[in-house]
Amino acid sequence: MTPKAIMHKNPERLLDQIEVAEILSVSPKTLEYWRWKKCGGPQFVKVGKLARYRSSDVDSYIEQLVGYSGVDETLMSLDVEQ
């Protein structure tokens, strides 16, 4: 079963950074950097010395990113072929 399938089967399952990295298509080192710098990425919890991610937090993080392009909507309405 893939990490995405596991995540949707149990929304409160704790995922390790390898599973989350695969889901987000980033490297585990990127997740480590985000945690170290506190500059983005999904929320995490500490279990002893280990960082773990709730499936629901990973889902919420992805939802925040959906549709974001950094392009102003007014620019999208301009007729390019004038």
Secondary structure, 3 states (H helix, E strand, C coil): CCHHHHHHHCCCCEECHHHHHHHHCCCHHHHHHHHHHCCCCCCCEEECCEEEEEHHHHHHHHHHHCCCCCCCHHHHCCCCCC
